[in-house]
């Protein structure tokens, strides 16, 4: 599981092995007892089942990111360090990562500096709602005066996110009188429970912004192909970083830029053909060996 996954206790069984793993944050409890008759009981809380204290020879809890497993045939109980040592010794994963993983800096060094100049954008004064703006992309991408003042400016001035209450009281996008972005039509469903705040600075042991991108190999067949990915230290890219991804041609890494803009005159009827065209171009890019596909709205006006 990734270090930023939600609180979870995962149990598994294949008919012989029975085991469990706890998320790296350790926000979900897991307790276990081992009795004199060599039986293990595990549950999310203590006292789920009544066991006489005299029969218990071992008790404990599953720690954050740890595993436990029982071999029902050998009737043995394996701890976290034994399991992970066995898994780590099966394949040279460290060697695969060093040889196959690509970094953005390595891509940058392989590119011609002249190809990394960010594109320019022509500014013009326009009126949006009740305020004057010089960059039409502000309204194009759904930024309002409220978002800029409450969210963007605090990040620029104080270098941290603005605090707010949990939940969103904004009306549904399908009922909006404006033209919200397509992303606003999708909402993530999650349990609104009280959890401690987690960020990659104060909780860097269990939280990270780093993310691998690029082709994913078959997770059921471990191989060095699973490590052939681009490692990003954070998901936000600068304009120069994006130019690196566009211009890269190094160690088999190439990118295909697909224009996702269609003519305004086509109206709503032009959306479906435009999406089909994007899908077709993406499929052709994959067959041609491109490892990265960049969906571009740069030509929006």
C-alpha positions in Angstrom: 0.0 0.0 0.0 1.1 3.5 -0.7 2.1 5.6 2.4 -0.7 8.1 1.8 -3.5 5.6 1.6 -6.5 6.0 3.8 -6.6 4.2 7.2 -7.1 0.5 6.5 -6.5 -2.9 7.9 -6.2 -5.5 5.1 -6.6 -9.2 5.7 -6.0 -11.9 3.2 -6.0 -15.7 2.7 -5.1 -18.1 -0.1 -6.2 -21.3 1.6 -2.9 -21.9 3.4 -1.6 -18.5 4.5 -3.7 -16.1 6.6 -2.4 -12.7 7.1 -3.0 -9.0 7.7 -1.3 -5.7 7.0 -1.9 -2.3 8.5 -1.7 1.1 6.7 1.5 3.0 7.3 -0.3 5.8 9.2 -1.5 3.3 11.8 -4.8 5.0 12.2 -6.8 1.8 12.2 -6.4 -0.5 15.2 -5.5 -4.2 15.0 -5.0 -6.5 18.0 -4.2 -10.2 18.2 -4.0 -13.0 20.9 -2.1 -16.3 20.7 -3.5 -19.0 23.0 -2.0 -22.2 24.6 -3.7 -24.4 22.0 -1.8 -22.6 19.2 -4.7 -20.5 17.9 -4.4 -16.9 16.9 -7.3 -14.4 17.3 -7.1 -11.1 15.5 -9.7 -8.3 15.5 -9.8 -4.5 15.2 -10.5 -4.1 18.9 -9.8 -6.0 22.2 -12.6 -8.1 23.8 -14.4 -9.0 20.5 -14.3 -12.5 21.9 -14.0 -13.6 25.5 -10.7 -15.6 26.1 -9.6 -16.6 29.6 -6.5 -14.7 30.5 -4.8 -17.9 31.6 -5.0 -19.3 28.1 -3.3 -16.4 26.5 0.5 -16.8 25.9 1.0 -13.8 23.7 -0.8 -10.6 23.0 0.1 -7.6 20.8 -1.0 -5.2 18.2 -0.2 -4.7 14.5 2.0 -1.7 14.2 1.9 0.9 11.4 2.9 -0.6 8.1 3.6 -4.0 9.6 2.4 -7.4 8.6 1.7 -10.7 10.3 1.0 -14.1 8.7 0.1 -17.6 9.8 1.0 -20.7 7.9 -1.9 -23.1 8.6 0.0 -26.2 7.3 3.2 -25.6 9.2 1.2 -24.1 12.1 3.7 -21.3 12.5 3.3 -17.6 13.1 5.6 -15.3 11.0 6.4 -11.8 12.1 6.9 -8.7 9.9 10.7 -8.7 9.7 10.7 -12.3 8.7 8.1 -11.8 5.9 9.7 -8.7 4.5 13.2 -10.2 4.6 12.0 -13.2 2.6 10.2 -11.0 0.0 13.2 -8.6 -0.3 15.6 -11.5 -1.0 13.4 -12.9 -3.9 14.4 -10.3 -6.5 17.0 -7.5 -7.0 14.5 -4.7 -6.6 17.2 -2.2 -5.4 19.2 -2.8 -8.6 16.1 -2.5 -10.8 15.3 0.9 -9.2 18.8 2.2 -9.7 19.0 1.1 -13.3 15.5 1.6 -14.6 13.9 4.5 -12.8 14.1 7.9 -14.6 14.3 11.2 -12.9 13.2 14.6 -14.2 16.7 16.0 -13.8 18.1 13.2 -16.0 15.5 14.0 -18.6 16.4 17.7 -18.4 20.1 17.0 -19.0 19.3 15.0 -22.1 17.3 17.8 -23.7 18.5 20.6 -25.9 18.3 23.8 -23.8 16.7 25.7 -26.7 13.7 23.4 -26.6 13.1 24.1 -22.9 12.0 27.7 -23.3 8.4 28.0 -21.9 5.7 29.3 -24.3 4.5 32.8 -24.0 0.8 33.9 -23.5 -0.7 37.1 -24.7 -2.5 39.0 -22.0 -5.4 41.3 -22.6 -7.9 43.1 -20.3 -11.3 41.5 -19.9 -14.2 41.8 -17.5 -15.1 38.8 -15.5 -18.2 39.2 -13.2 -17.5 42.4 -11.4 -13.8 42.7 -11.7 -11.2 43.5 -14.3 -8.5 41.0 -15.2 -5.6 40.9 -17.6 -5.3 37.1 -18.0 -8.3 35.5 -19.6 -7.1 32.1 -18.4 -8.3 33.1 -14.9 -12.0 32.8 -15.9 -11.3 30.1 -18.4 -10.1 27.7 -15.7 -12.8 28.6 -13.2 -10.9 30.9 -10.9 -13.1 33.4 -9.0 -12.2 36.3 -6.9 -13.1 34.3 -3.8 -10.8 31.4 -4.7 -7.9 33.8 -5.4 -8.3 35.7 -2.2 -9.1 32.8 0.1 -6.9 30.0 -1.4 -4.3 31.3 -3.8 -3.0 34.4 -2.0 -2.5 32.7 1.4 -0.3 30.1 -0.3 1.7 32.8 -2.1 2.1 35.1 1.0 2.5 32.5 3.8 3.6 29.5 1.8 0.9 27.2 3.3 -2.6 26.2 2.6 -5.5 28.2 4.0 -7.4 26.5 6.8 -11.0 25.6 6.3 -13.8 23.4 7.5 -14.3 19.9 6.2 -16.9 19.5 3.5 -18.0 21.6 0.5 -21.3 23.5 0.5 -21.0 24.6 -3.1 -24.0 23.7 -5.3 -23.8 20.7 -7.6 -22.1 21.6 -10.9 -25.0 20.3 -12.9 -27.2 22.9 -11.2 -24.7 25.8 -11.7 -25.7 28.9 -13.7 -22.0 29.3 -14.7 -19.8 27.0 -16.7 -17.8 25.0 -14.2 -14.8 22.9 -15.2 -15.4 19.2 -16.1 -13.4 18.2 -13.0 -16.1 19.9 -10.8 -18.6 17.3 -11.9 -16.7 14.5 -10.2 -16.7 14.2 -6.4 -14.6 11.8 -4.3 -16.7 9.8 -1.8 -15.0 9.3 1.6 -16.0 8.7 5.2 -16.1 12.1 7.0 -14.5 11.0 10.2 -12.2 12.9 12.5 -8.6 12.1 11.6 -5.5 14.1 12.6 -4.1 16.4 9.9 -1.5 14.8 7.7 0.9 16.6 5.4 4.2 15.8 3.8 6.1 18.1 6.1 5.0 17.4 9.7 4.2 13.7 8.9 7.0 13.0 6.3 7.5 9.5 7.8 4.1 8.3 6.5 3.2 11.0 3.9 4.9 11.9 0.7 4.2 14.0 -2.4 6.5 11.9 -4.6 4.8 10.0 -7.3 5.9 7.6 -10.1 4.3 8.2 -13.5 4.5 6.5 -16.9 3.7 3.0 -18.1 2.7 0.4 -15.5 3.8 -3.2 -16.0 1.8 -6.2 -14.8 1.8 -6.1 -11.0 1.2 -9.9 -10.9 4.5 -10.6 -12.7 7.3 -8.9 -10.8 10.1 -7.7 -13.2 12.4 -4.8 -13.8 9.8 -3.4 -16.2 7.8 -2.3 -13.2 10.6 0.1 -12.3 10.7 1.8 -15.7 8.9 4.9 -14.5 9.5 8.6 -14.1 10.0 9.6 -10.5 8.6 13.0 -9.6 9.3 14.5 -6.2 5.9 16.3 -6.3 2.9 16.2 -8.6 3.0 20.0 -9.5 5.2 20.7 -12.6 6.6 24.1 -13.6 6.3 25.3 -17.2 9.9 24.3 -17.7 9.3 20.8 -16.3 6.5 20.4 -18.7 8.7 21.5 -21.6 11.2 18.8 -20.5 8.4 16.1 -20.7 7.4 17.4 -24.2 10.9 17.5 -25.6 12.4 14.3 -24.0 13.8 11.6 -26.3 16.0 9.6 -23.9 16.3 5.9 -23.1 13.1 5.1 -25.0 11.1 7.9 -23.3 9.1 10.0 -25.8 6.0 12.0 -25.3 3.0 12.6 -27.5 1.1 15.9 -27.1 -2.6 15.7 -28.0 -4.6 18.8 -28.5 -7.9 18.5 -26.6 -9.4 21.8 -27.9 -12.3 21.9 -30.4 -14.0 24.7 -32.2 -16.6 26.8 -30.3 -18.9 26.8 -33.3 -19.3 23.1 -33.0 -21.1 23.6 -29.7 -22.1 20.7 -27.5 -22.4 18.3 -30.5 -18.6 18.7 -31.0 -17.7 17.3 -27.6 -18.3 13.6 -28.3 -16.3 13.6 -31.6 -13.5 15.5 -29.9 -13.3 12.9 -27.1 -13.3 10.1 -29.7 -10.5 11.8 -31.5 -8.4 12.2 -28.4 -8.9 8.5 -27.5 -7.9 7.4 -31.0 -4.8 9.6 -31.0 -3.9 8.2 -27.5 -4.3 4.6 -28.6 -2.2 5.2 -31.7 0.5 6.9 -29.6 0.7 3.8 -27.4 1.1 1.4 -30.3 3.9 3.7 -31.7 5.9 3.3 -28.4 5.3 6.7 -26.7 5.6 6.4 -23.0 4.0 9.7 -22.0 0.8 11.2 -23.3 0.2 14.9 -22.6 -3.3 16.3 -23.0 -2.9 20.0 -23.9 -5.4 22.9 -23.8 -2.7 25.4 -24.7 -4.6 26.5 -27.8 -7.7 27.5 -25.8 -8.8 31.1 -26.5 
